[in-house]
Amino acid sequence: MARYGYTLMTEQSGPRELVRYAATAEDAGFDFAVMSDHYSPWLSEQGHAPNAWVTLGAVAAATRRMDLMTFVTCPTMRYHPVIVAQQAATLQILAQGRFTLGLGSGENLNEHVVGLGWPGVEERHERLAEAVRMIRELHSGATVTHYGERFRVEAAKLWDLPETPVPLALAVSGERSVEKFAPLADEMVLNSPEPDVVAAWHGVRARVLGDTEGCRVTGQLPISWDTDRDTAIRRAHEQFRWSAGGWEVNAELPNTAGFAAATRFVRPEDVAEDIPCGPDLDAIVEAVAPYRDAGFTDIALVQVGGENQEEFLAKAALPLLAKLRDADIAPR
Protein backbone atom coordinates (compact mmCIF):
# COMPACT_ATOMS: atom_id res chain seq x y z
CA MET A 1 0.00 0.00 0.00
CA ALA A 2 1.10 3.54 -0.72
CA ARG A 3 1.78 6.04 2.04
CA TYR A 4 0.06 9.42 1.84
CA GLY A 5 1.67 12.68 2.87
CA TYR A 6 0.75 16.28 3.54
CA THR A 7 2.77 19.11 2.00
CA LEU A 8 3.91 21.93 4.27
CA MET A 9 4.22 24.49 1.50
CA THR A 10 6.41 27.36 2.66
CA GLU A 11 5.38 29.51 -0.29
CA GLN A 12 1.78 29.86 0.89
CA SER A 13 1.90 29.89 4.72
CA GLY A 14 3.90 31.41 7.55
CA PRO A 15 6.05 29.35 9.93
CA ARG A 16 3.69 29.23 12.91
CA GLU A 17 0.81 28.20 10.68
CA LEU A 18 2.91 25.45 9.08
CA VAL A 19 3.75 23.97 12.47
CA ARG A 20 0.08 24.00 13.43
CA TYR A 21 -0.94 22.38 10.13
CA ALA A 22 1.68 19.66 10.62
CA ALA A 23 0.29 18.68 14.01
CA THR A 24 -3.26 18.70 12.64
CA ALA A 25 -2.24 16.64 9.60
CA GLU A 26 -0.67 14.04 11.88
CA ASP A 27 -3.90 13.85 13.89
CA ALA A 28 -5.86 13.47 10.64
CA GLY A 29 -3.84 10.36 9.77
CA PHE A 30 -1.29 11.43 7.18
CA ASP A 31 1.72 9.10 7.10
CA PHE A 32 4.34 11.75 6.47
CA ALA A 33 4.85 15.44 5.73
CA VAL A 34 7.12 17.06 3.18
CA MET A 35 8.28 20.67 3.28
CA SER A 36 9.41 22.85 0.39
CA ASP A 37 12.67 24.76 0.88
CA HIS A 38 12.31 28.12 -0.87
CA TYR A 39 13.81 31.57 -0.53
CA SER A 40 10.97 33.04 -2.59
CA PRO A 41 7.40 32.07 -3.48
CA TRP A 42 6.68 31.20 -7.09
CA LEU A 43 4.07 33.97 -7.35
CA SER A 44 3.61 37.11 -5.26
CA GLU A 45 0.00 36.04 -4.56
CA GLN A 46 1.35 33.18 -2.45
CA GLY A 47 3.12 35.66 -0.21
CA HIS A 48 5.40 33.56 2.01
CA ALA A 49 8.85 31.97 2.21
CA PRO A 50 9.93 31.18 5.80
CA ASN A 51 13.13 29.24 6.44
CA ALA A 52 12.37 25.55 5.99
CA TRP A 53 14.98 24.20 8.39
CA VAL A 54 13.98 26.36 11.35
CA THR A 55 10.35 25.48 10.72
CA LEU A 56 11.08 21.76 10.39
CA GLY A 57 12.78 21.80 13.77
CA ALA A 58 9.57 23.14 15.28
CA VAL A 59 7.52 20.59 13.31
CA ALA A 60 9.70 17.77 14.66
CA ALA A 61 8.90 18.94 18.20
CA ALA A 62 5.17 19.33 17.47
CA THR A 63 4.71 15.85 15.95
CA ARG A 64 5.41 12.33 17.17
CA ARG A 65 4.52 9.84 14.45
CA MET A 66 4.70 11.37 10.96
CA ASP A 67 7.86 11.00 8.93
CA LEU A 68 9.35 14.30 7.70
CA MET A 69 11.17 15.19 4.50
CA THR A 70 12.61 18.18 2.67
CA PHE A 71 11.03 18.38 -0.79
CA VAL A 72 13.61 19.32 -1.83
CA THR A 73 16.76 21.12 -0.64
CA CYS A 74 19.46 22.24 -3.04
CA PRO A 75 22.80 21.65 -1.23
CA THR A 76 25.05 23.41 -3.72
CA MET A 77 24.60 27.19 -3.83
CA ARG A 78 22.39 28.88 -1.21
CA TYR A 79 23.64 26.24 1.22
CA HIS A 80 27.11 24.68 1.32
CA PRO A 81 26.97 20.84 1.52
CA VAL A 82 28.61 20.76 4.98
CA ILE A 83 25.84 23.00 6.34
CA VAL A 84 23.13 20.78 4.85
CA ALA A 85 24.84 17.72 6.35
CA GLN A 86 24.85 19.37 9.79
CA GLN A 87 21.22 20.56 9.49
CA ALA A 88 20.04 17.11 8.43
CA ALA A 89 21.89 15.31 11.21
CA THR A 90 20.52 17.70 13.84
CA LEU A 91 16.98 17.44 12.51
CA GLN A 92 17.17 13.64 12.52
CA ILE A 93 18.07 13.77 16.22
CA LEU A 94 15.15 16.10 16.95
CA ALA A 95 12.77 13.97 14.86
CA GLN A 96 14.01 10.76 16.53
CA GLY A 97 14.69 9.01 13.25
CA ARG A 98 11.70 10.26 11.24
CA PHE A 99 13.56 12.54 8.79
CA THR A 100 14.58 11.96 5.17
CA LEU A 101 16.81 14.47 3.41
CA GLY A 102 15.32 15.20 0.00
CA LEU A 103 17.87 16.79 -2.33
CA GLY A 104 17.73 18.30 -5.81
CA SER A 105 19.75 20.39 -8.24
CA GLY A 106 17.78 23.55 -7.42
CA GLU A 107 15.91 26.35 -9.14
CA ASN A 108 17.14 29.78 -10.16
CA LEU A 109 14.28 31.32 -8.15
CA ASN A 110 15.92 30.34 -4.87
CA GLU A 111 19.62 29.94 -5.57
CA HIS A 112 20.49 33.12 -7.49
CA VAL A 113 20.06 35.21 -4.34
CA VAL A 114 23.60 34.49 -3.11
CA GLY A 115 25.08 36.10 -6.23
CA LEU A 116 26.80 33.05 -7.75
CA GLY A 117 24.85 33.15 -11.00
CA TRP A 118 22.85 30.23 -12.33
CA PRO A 119 24.80 27.42 -14.01
CA GLY A 120 23.52 25.11 -16.74
CA VAL A 121 21.89 21.80 -15.94
CA GLU A 122 25.03 19.69 -16.46
CA GLU A 123 27.00 21.75 -13.96
CA ARG A 124 24.09 21.68 -11.53
CA HIS A 125 24.04 17.89 -11.69
CA GLU A 126 27.80 17.70 -11.14
CA ARG A 127 27.51 20.02 -8.15
CA LEU A 128 24.74 17.88 -6.66
CA ALA A 129 26.65 14.61 -7.11
CA GLU A 130 29.74 16.07 -5.43
CA ALA A 131 27.62 17.49 -2.60
CA VAL A 132 25.88 14.15 -1.98
CA ARG A 133 29.20 12.35 -1.63
CA MET A 134 30.38 14.92 0.93
CA ILE A 135 27.15 14.70 2.91
CA ARG A 136 27.44 10.91 2.98
CA GLU A 137 31.01 11.09 4.26
CA LEU A 138 30.17 13.63 6.96
CA HIS A 139 27.22 11.52 8.10
CA SER A 140 29.60 8.59 8.54
CA GLY A 141 31.37 10.53 11.30
CA ALA A 142 34.55 11.08 9.30
CA THR A 143 36.62 14.25 9.37
CA VAL A 144 36.39 15.51 5.82
CA THR A 145 38.90 17.52 3.85
CA HIS A 146 37.90 17.87 0.23
CA TYR A 147 39.26 19.91 -2.67
CA GLY A 148 36.85 19.11 -5.46
CA GLU A 149 35.72 20.54 -8.76
CA ARG A 150 33.03 22.70 -7.11
CA PHE A 151 33.58 22.66 -3.35
CA ARG A 152 36.33 23.01 -0.78
CA VAL A 153 36.06 21.53 2.70
CA GLU A 154 38.72 21.75 5.38
CA ALA A 155 38.69 19.39 8.37
CA ALA A 156 34.89 19.31 8.73
CA LYS A 157 33.36 16.92 11.27
CA LEU A 158 29.83 16.55 12.62
CA TRP A 159 29.83 16.23 16.40
CA ASP A 160 26.16 15.35 16.83
CA LEU A 161 25.12 12.39 14.72
CA PRO A 162 21.77 10.60 14.97
CA GLU A 163 21.44 6.94 15.89
CA THR A 164 19.31 6.43 12.79
CA PRO A 165 21.24 7.42 9.65
CA VAL A 166 19.60 10.08 7.48
CA PRO A 167 18.22 8.55 4.24
CA LEU A 168 18.97 10.59 1.12
CA ALA A 169 16.24 10.96 -1.49
CA LEU A 170 17.33 12.52 -4.79
CA ALA A 171 15.06 14.29 -7.25
CA VAL A 172 15.32 13.30 -10.91
CA SER A 173 13.61 14.39 -14.09
CA GLY A 174 14.74 12.00 -16.81
CA GLU A 175 17.20 9.41 -18.09
CA ARG A 176 20.44 11.36 -17.54
CA SER A 177 19.66 12.29 -13.97
CA VAL A 178 18.52 8.72 -13.22
CA GLU A 179 21.84 7.29 -14.42
CA LYS A 180 23.80 9.79 -12.33
CA PHE A 181 21.81 9.80 -9.09
CA ALA A 182 20.21 6.37 -8.67
CA PRO A 183 23.50 4.83 -7.42
CA LEU A 184 24.01 7.71 -4.94
CA ALA A 185 20.59 7.73 -3.29
CA ASP A 186 18.54 5.72 -0.84
CA GLU A 187 15.24 6.91 -2.29
CA MET A 188 13.87 8.63 -5.40
CA VAL A 189 11.86 11.83 -5.82
CA LEU A 190 9.86 12.44 -9.01
CA ASN A 191 7.10 14.99 -9.50
CA SER A 192 5.14 13.34 -12.29
CA PRO A 193 3.76 9.81 -12.73
CA GLU A 194 6.25 8.46 -15.25
CA PRO A 195 6.50 4.66 -14.99
CA ASP A 196 9.43 4.51 -17.43
CA VAL A 197 11.52 6.80 -15.20
CA VAL A 198 10.63 4.80 -12.09
CA ALA A 199 11.51 1.54 -13.86
CA ALA A 200 14.78 3.02 -15.12
CA TRP A 201 15.70 4.11 -11.59
CA HIS A 202 15.16 0.63 -10.18
CA GLY A 203 17.01 -0.86 -13.15
CA VAL A 204 20.09 1.29 -12.58
CA ARG A 205 20.14 0.43 -8.88
CA ALA A 206 19.84 -3.28 -9.65
CA ARG A 207 22.66 -3.09 -12.19
CA VAL A 208 25.05 -0.89 -10.23
CA LEU A 209 24.23 -1.72 -6.59
CA GLY A 210 22.66 -5.15 -6.85
CA ASP A 211 19.49 -3.73 -5.29
CA THR A 212 16.71 -6.09 -6.29
CA GLU A 213 14.34 -5.02 -3.49
CA GLY A 214 13.66 -1.54 -4.85
CA CYS A 215 13.41 1.63 -2.79
CA ARG A 216 10.88 4.26 -1.87
CA VAL A 217 9.66 6.57 -4.62
CA THR A 218 8.03 9.84 -3.53
CA GLY A 219 5.90 12.11 -5.67
CA GLN A 220 3.67 15.13 -5.14
CA LEU A 221 0.22 16.03 -6.42
CA PRO A 222 -1.50 19.43 -6.10
CA ILE A 223 -5.17 19.51 -5.24
CA SER A 224 -7.55 22.40 -4.61
CA TRP A 225 -10.26 21.11 -2.31
CA ASP A 226 -13.12 23.43 -1.40
CA THR A 227 -16.82 23.04 -0.78
CA ASP A 228 -17.34 25.36 -3.77
CA ARG A 229 -15.73 24.29 -7.05
CA ASP A 230 -15.55 27.78 -8.56
CA THR A 231 -13.71 29.04 -5.49
CA ALA A 232 -11.33 26.09 -5.73
CA ILE A 233 -10.59 26.81 -9.39
CA ARG A 234 -10.07 30.50 -8.75
CA ARG A 235 -7.64 29.76 -5.92
CA ALA A 236 -5.73 27.18 -7.95
CA HIS A 237 -5.34 29.62 -10.83
CA GLU A 238 -4.27 32.48 -8.60
CA GLN A 239 -1.66 30.56 -6.64
CA PHE A 240 -0.65 27.49 -8.64
CA ARG A 241 -0.68 28.50 -12.31
CA TRP A 242 3.14 28.57 -12.14
CA SER A 243 3.13 24.76 -12.33
CA ALA A 244 1.92 24.87 -15.94
CA GLY A 245 5.44 25.68 -17.18
CA GLY A 246 6.97 22.35 -16.23
CA TRP A 247 10.36 21.69 -14.64
CA GLU A 248 12.51 22.84 -17.56
CA VAL A 249 10.92 26.30 -17.44
CA ASN A 250 10.38 26.54 -13.69
CA ALA A 251 14.01 25.80 -12.87
CA GLU A 252 15.22 28.73 -14.95
CA LEU A 253 12.98 31.67 -14.03
CA PRO A 254 14.58 34.01 -11.47
CA ASN A 255 11.73 35.73 -9.62
CA THR A 256 8.00 36.12 -9.08
CA ALA A 257 7.77 38.67 -11.89
CA GLY A 258 9.20 36.10 -14.29
CA PHE A 259 6.63 33.50 -13.24
CA ALA A 260 3.83 36.05 -13.51
CA ALA A 261 4.90 36.93 -17.05
CA ALA A 262 5.38 33.32 -18.09
CA THR A 263 1.88 32.36 -16.90
CA ARG A 264 -0.13 35.41 -17.98
CA PHE A 265 -1.98 33.41 -20.65
CA VAL A 266 -2.76 30.41 -18.40
CA ARG A 267 -6.54 30.35 -17.88
CA PRO A 268 -8.47 29.06 -14.85
CA GLU A 269 -9.90 26.25 -16.97
CA ASP A 270 -6.36 25.22 -17.97
CA VAL A 271 -5.38 24.84 -14.33
CA ALA A 272 -8.60 22.96 -13.55
CA GLU A 273 -7.70 20.38 -16.19
CA ASP A 274 -4.47 19.53 -14.36
CA ILE A 275 -5.46 20.00 -10.71
CA PRO A 276 -8.51 18.37 -9.08
CA CYS A 277 -10.66 21.27 -7.91
CA GLY A 278 -13.72 21.31 -5.67
CA PRO A 279 -15.39 19.00 -3.16
CA ASP A 280 -15.26 15.76 -5.20
CA LEU A 281 -12.94 13.45 -3.27
CA ASP A 282 -13.29 10.71 -5.89
CA ALA A 283 -11.70 13.07 -8.44
CA ILE A 284 -8.65 13.34 -6.17
CA VAL A 285 -8.48 9.56 -5.80
CA GLU A 286 -8.63 9.26 -9.59
CA ALA A 287 -5.80 11.80 -9.98
CA VAL A 288 -3.63 9.84 -7.52
CA ALA A 289 -4.09 6.54 -9.38
CA PRO A 290 -1.42 7.17 -12.07
CA TYR A 291 1.20 7.70 -9.34
CA ARG A 292 0.30 4.46 -7.62
CA ASP A 293 0.22 2.60 -10.94
CA ALA A 294 3.64 4.02 -11.90
CA GLY A 295 5.21 2.51 -8.79
CA PHE A 296 5.22 5.41 -6.35
CA THR A 297 5.31 4.26 -2.73
CA ASP A 298 4.78 7.71 -1.18
CA ILE A 299 2.43 10.38 -2.52
CA ALA A 300 2.28 13.84 -0.95
CA LEU A 301 -0.78 16.00 -1.50
CA VAL A 302 -0.49 19.78 -1.83
CA GLN A 303 -3.65 21.54 -0.74
CA VAL A 304 -3.45 24.79 -2.71
CA GLY A 305 -3.90 28.03 -0.78
CA GLY A 306 -2.87 29.03 2.70
CA GLU A 307 -6.26 30.33 3.80
CA ASN A 308 -8.21 27.06 3.80
CA GLN A 309 -5.74 24.50 5.13
CA GLU A 310 -7.58 24.13 8.41
CA GLU A 311 -10.92 23.59 6.68
CA PHE A 312 -9.35 20.98 4.40
CA LEU A 313 -7.76 19.17 7.35
CA ALA A 314 -10.95 19.32 9.43
CA LYS A 315 -13.48 18.36 6.76
CA ALA A 316 -11.78 16.54 3.90
CA ALA A 317 -8.55 14.89 5.08
CA LEU A 318 -10.04 11.98 7.02
CA PRO A 319 -12.56 10.82 4.39
CA LEU A 320 -10.04 11.45 1.60
CA LEU A 321 -7.39 9.28 3.25
CA ALA A 322 -9.98 6.56 3.79
CA LYS A 323 -10.91 6.63 0.10
CA LEU A 324 -7.25 6.58 -0.98
CA ARG A 325 -6.49 3.58 1.21
CA ASP A 326 -9.61 1.78 0.04
CA ALA A 327 -8.45 2.33 -3.54
CA ASP A 328 -5.10 0.77 -2.67
CA ILE A 329 -6.68 -2.52 -1.71
CA ALA A 330 -9.48 -2.56 -4.31
CA PRO A 331 -8.99 -5.05 -7.18
CA ARG A 332 -7.85 -3.44 -10.41
C-alpha positions as CSV (number, residue, x, y, z in Angstrom):
1,M,0.0,0.0,0.0
2,A,1.1,3.5,-0.7
3,R,1.8,6.0,2.0
4,Y,0.1,9.4,1.8
5,G,1.7,12.7,2.9
6,Y,0.8,16.3,3.5
7,T,2.8,19.1,2.0
8,L,3.9,21.9,4.3
9,M,4.2,24.5,1.5
10,T,6.4,27.4,2.7
11,E,5.4,29.5,-0.3
12,Q,1.8,29.9,0.9
13,S,1.9,29.9,4.7
14,G,3.9,31.4,7.5
15,P,6.1,29.3,9.9
16,R,3.7,29.2,12.9
17,E,0.8,28.2,10.7
18,L,2.9,25.4,9.1
19,V,3.8,24.0,12.5
20,R,0.1,24.0,13.4
21,Y,-0.9,22.4,10.1
22,A,1.7,19.7,10.6
23,A,0.3,18.7,14.0
24,T,-3.3,18.7,12.6
25,A,-2.2,16.6,9.6
26,E,-0.7,14.0,11.9
27,D,-3.9,13.9,13.9
28,A,-5.9,13.5,10.6
29,G,-3.8,10.4,9.8
30,F,-1.3,11.4,7.2
31,D,1.7,9.1,7.1
32,F,4.3,11.7,6.5
33,A,4.9,15.4,5.7
34,V,7.1,17.1,3.2
35,M,8.3,20.7,3.3
36,S,9.4,22.9,0.4
37,D,12.7,24.8,0.9
38,H,12.3,28.1,-0.9
39,Y,13.8,31.6,-0.5
40,S,11.0,33.0,-2.6
41,P,7.4,32.1,-3.5
42,W,6.7,31.2,-7.1
43,L,4.1,34.0,-7.4
44,S,3.6,37.1,-5.3
45,E,0.0,36.0,-4.6
46,Q,1.3,33.2,-2.4
47,G,3.1,35.7,-0.2
48,H,5.4,33.6,2.0
49,A,8.9,32.0,2.2
50,P,9.9,31.2,5.8
51,N,13.1,29.2,6.4
52,A,12.4,25.6,6.0
53,W,15.0,24.2,8.4
54,V,14.0,26.4,11.4
55,T,10.3,25.5,10.7
56,L,11.1,21.8,10.4
57,G,12.8,21.8,13.8
58,A,9.6,23.1,15.3
59,V,7.5,20.6,13.3
60,A,9.7,17.8,14.7
61,A,8.9,18.9,18.2
62,A,5.2,19.3,17.5
63,T,4.7,15.8,16.0
64,R,5.4,12.3,17.2
65,R,4.5,9.8,14.4
66,M,4.7,11.4,11.0
67,D,7.9,11.0,8.9
68,L,9.3,14.3,7.7
69,M,11.2,15.2,4.5
70,T,12.6,18.2,2.7
71,F,11.0,18.4,-0.8
72,V,13.6,19.3,-1.8
73,T,16.8,21.1,-0.6
74,C,19.5,22.2,-3.0
75,P,22.8,21.7,-1.2
76,T,25.1,23.4,-3.7
77,M,24.6,27.2,-3.8
78,R,22.4,28.9,-1.2
79,Y,23.6,26.2,1.2
80,H,27.1,24.7,1.3
81,P,27.0,20.8,1.5
82,V,28.6,20.8,5.0
83,I,25.8,23.0,6.3
84,V,23.1,20.8,4.8
85,A,24.8,17.7,6.4
86,Q,24.8,19.4,9.8
87,Q,21.2,20.6,9.5
88,A,20.0,17.1,8.4
89,A,21.9,15.3,11.2
90,T,20.5,17.7,13.8
91,L,17.0,17.4,12.5
92,Q,17.2,13.6,12.5
93,I,18.1,13.8,16.2
94,L,15.1,16.1,17.0
95,A,12.8,14.0,14.9
96,Q,14.0,10.8,16.5
97,G,14.7,9.0,13.2
98,R,11.7,10.3,11.2
99,F,13.6,12.5,8.8
100,T,14.6,12.0,5.2
101,L,16.8,14.5,3.4
102,G,15.3,15.2,0.0
103,L,17.9,16.8,-2.3
104,G,17.7,18.3,-5.8
105,S,19.8,20.4,-8.2
106,G,17.8,23.5,-7.4
107,E,15.9,26.4,-9.1
108,N,17.1,29.8,-10.2
109,L,14.3,31.3,-8.1
110,N,15.9,30.3,-4.9
111,E,19.6,29.9,-5.6
112,H,20.5,33.1,-7.5
113,V,20.1,35.2,-4.3
114,V,23.6,34.5,-3.1
115,G,25.1,36.1,-6.2
116,L,26.8,33.1,-7.7
117,G,24.9,33.2,-11.0
118,W,22.8,30.2,-12.3
119,P,24.8,27.4,-14.0
120,G,23.5,25.1,-16.7
121,V,21.9,21.8,-15.9
122,E,25.0,19.7,-16.5
123,E,27.0,21.8,-14.0
124,R,24.1,21.7,-11.5
125,H,24.0,17.9,-11.7
126,E,27.8,17.7,-11.1
127,R,27.5,20.0,-8.2
128,L,24.7,17.9,-6.7
129,A,26.6,14.6,-7.1
130,E,29.7,16.1,-5.4
131,A,27.6,17.5,-2.6
132,V,25.9,14.2,-2.0
133,R,29.2,12.4,-1.6
134,M,30.4,14.9,0.9
135,I,27.1,14.7,2.9
136,R,27.4,10.9,3.0
137,E,31.0,11.1,4.3
138,L,30.2,13.6,7.0
139,H,27.2,11.5,8.1
140,S,29.6,8.6,8.5
141,G,31.4,10.5,11.3
142,A,34.5,11.1,9.3
143,T,36.6,14.2,9.4
144,V,36.4,15.5,5.8
145,T,38.9,17.5,3.8
146,H,37.9,17.9,0.2
147,Y,39.3,19.9,-2.7
148,G,36.9,19.1,-5.5
149,E,35.7,20.5,-8.8
150,R,33.0,22.7,-7.1
151,F,33.6,22.7,-3.3
152,R,36.3,23.0,-0.8
153,V,36.1,21.5,2.7
154,E,38.7,21.7,5.4
155,A,38.7,19.4,8.4
156,A,34.9,19.3,8.7
157,K,33.4,16.9,11.3
158,L,29.8,16.6,12.6
159,W,29.8,16.2,16.4
160,D,26.2,15.4,16.8
161,L,25.1,12.4,14.7
162,P,21.8,10.6,15.0
163,E,21.4,6.9,15.9
164,T,19.3,6.4,12.8
165,P,21.2,7.4,9.6
166,V,19.6,10.1,7.5
167,P,18.2,8.6,4.2
168,L,19.0,10.6,1.1
169,A,16.2,11.0,-1.5
170,L,17.3,12.5,-4.8
171,A,15.1,14.3,-7.2
172,V,15.3,13.3,-10.9
173,S,13.6,14.4,-14.1
174,G,14.7,12.0,-16.8
175,E,17.2,9.4,-18.1
176,R,20.4,11.4,-17.5
177,S,19.7,12.3,-14.0
178,V,18.5,8.7,-13.2
179,E,21.8,7.3,-14.4
180,K,23.8,9.8,-12.3
181,F,21.8,9.8,-9.1
182,A,20.2,6.4,-8.7
183,P,23.5,4.8,-7.4
184,L,24.0,7.7,-4.9
185,A,20.6,7.7,-3.3
186,D,18.5,5.7,-0.8
187,E,15.2,6.9,-2.3
188,M,13.9,8.6,-5.4
189,V,11.9,11.8,-5.8
190,L,9.9,12.4,-9.0
191,N,7.1,15.0,-9.5
192,S,5.1,13.3,-12.3
193,P,3.8,9.8,-12.7
194,E,6.3,8.5,-15.2
195,P,6.5,4.7,-15.0
196,D,9.4,4.5,-17.4
197,V,11.5,6.8,-15.2
198,V,10.6,4.8,-12.1
199,A,11.5,1.5,-13.9
200,A,14.8,3.0,-15.1
201,W,15.7,4.1,-11.6
202,H,15.2,0.6,-10.2
203,G,17.0,-0.9,-13.1
204,V,20.1,1.3,-12.6
205,R,20.1,0.4,-8.9
206,A,19.8,-3.3,-9.6
207,R,22.7,-3.1,-12.2
208,V,25.1,-0.9,-10.2
209,L,24.2,-1.7,-6.6
210,G,22.7,-5.2,-6.9
211,D,19.5,-3.7,-5.3
212,T,16.7,-6.1,-6.3
213,E,14.3,-5.0,-3.5
214,G,13.7,-1.5,-4.9
215,C,13.4,1.6,-2.8
216,R,10.9,4.3,-1.9
217,V,9.7,6.6,-4.6
218,T,8.0,9.8,-3.5
219,G,5.9,12.1,-5.7
220,Q,3.7,15.1,-5.1
221,L,0.2,16.0,-6.4
222,P,-1.5,19.4,-6.1
223,I,-5.2,19.5,-5.2
224,S,-7.6,22.4,-4.6
225,W,-10.3,21.1,-2.3
226,D,-13.1,23.4,-1.4
227,T,-16.8,23.0,-0.8
228,D,-17.3,25.4,-3.8
229,R,-15.7,24.3,-7.0
230,D,-15.5,27.8,-8.6
231,T,-13.7,29.0,-5.5
232,A,-11.3,26.1,-5.7
233,I,-10.6,26.8,-9.4
234,R,-10.1,30.5,-8.7
235,R,-7.6,29.8,-5.9
236,A,-5.7,27.2,-8.0
237,H,-5.3,29.6,-10.8
238,E,-4.3,32.5,-8.6
239,Q,-1.7,30.6,-6.6
240,F,-0.7,27.5,-8.6
241,R,-0.7,28.5,-12.3
242,W,3.1,28.6,-12.1
243,S,3.1,24.8,-12.3
244,A,1.9,24.9,-15.9
245,G,5.4,25.7,-17.2
246,G,7.0,22.3,-16.2
247,W,10.4,21.7,-14.6
248,E,12.5,22.8,-17.6
249,V,10.9,26.3,-17.4
250,N,10.4,26.5,-13.7
251,A,14.0,25.8,-12.9
252,E,15.2,28.7,-15.0
253,L,13.0,31.7,-14.0
254,P,14.6,34.0,-11.5
255,N,11.7,35.7,-9.6
256,T,8.0,36.1,-9.1
257,A,7.8,38.7,-11.9
258,G,9.2,36.1,-14.3
259,F,6.6,33.5,-13.2
260,A,3.8,36.1,-13.5
261,A,4.9,36.9,-17.1
262,A,5.4,33.3,-18.1
263,T,1.9,32.4,-16.9
264,R,-0.1,35.4,-18.0
265,F,-2.0,33.4,-20.6
266,V,-2.8,30.4,-18.4
267,R,-6.5,30.4,-17.9
268,P,-8.5,29.1,-14.9
269,E,-9.9,26.2,-17.0
270,D,-6.4,25.2,-18.0
271,V,-5.4,24.8,-14.3
272,A,-8.6,23.0,-13.5
273,E,-7.7,20.4,-16.2
274,D,-4.5,19.5,-14.4
275,I,-5.5,20.0,-10.7
276,P,-8.5,18.4,-9.1
277,C,-10.7,21.3,-7.9
278,G,-13.7,21.3,-5.7
279,P,-15.4,19.0,-3.2
280,D,-15.3,15.8,-5.2
281,L,-12.9,13.4,-3.3
282,D,-13.3,10.7,-5.9
283,A,-11.7,13.1,-8.4
284,I,-8.7,13.3,-6.2
285,V,-8.5,9.6,-5.8
286,E,-8.6,9.3,-9.6
287,A,-5.8,11.8,-10.0
288,V,-3.6,9.8,-7.5
289,A,-4.1,6.5,-9.4
290,P,-1.4,7.2,-12.1
291,Y,1.2,7.7,-9.3
292,R,0.3,4.5,-7.6
293,D,0.2,2.6,-10.9
294,A,3.6,4.0,-11.9
295,G,5.2,2.5,-8.8
296,F,5.2,5.4,-6.3
297,T,5.3,4.3,-2.7
298,D,4.8,7.7,-1.2
299,I,2.4,10.4,-2.5
300,A,2.3,13.8,-0.9
301,L,-0.8,16.0,-1.5
302,V,-0.5,19.8,-1.8
303,Q,-3.7,21.5,-0.7
304,V,-3.5,24.8,-2.7
305,G,-3.9,28.0,-0.8
306,G,-2.9,29.0,2.7
307,E,-6.3,30.3,3.8
308,N,-8.2,27.1,3.8
309,Q,-5.7,24.5,5.1
310,E,-7.6,24.1,8.4
311,E,-10.9,23.6,6.7
312,F,-9.4,21.0,4.4
313,L,-7.8,19.2,7.3
314,A,-11.0,19.3,9.4
315,K,-13.5,18.4,6.8
316,A,-11.8,16.5,3.9
317,A,-8.6,14.9,5.1
318,L,-10.0,12.0,7.0
319,P,-12.6,10.8,4.4
320,L,-10.0,11.5,1.6
321,L,-7.4,9.3,3.3
322,A,-10.0,6.6,3.8
323,K,-10.9,6.6,0.1
324,L,-7.3,6.6,-1.0
325,R,-6.5,3.6,1.2
326,D,-9.6,1.8,0.0
327,A,-8.5,2.3,-3.5
328,D,-5.1,0.8,-2.7
329,I,-6.7,-2.5,-1.7
330,A,-9.5,-2.6,-4.3
331,P,-9.0,-5.0,-7.2
332,R,-7.9,-3.4,-10.4
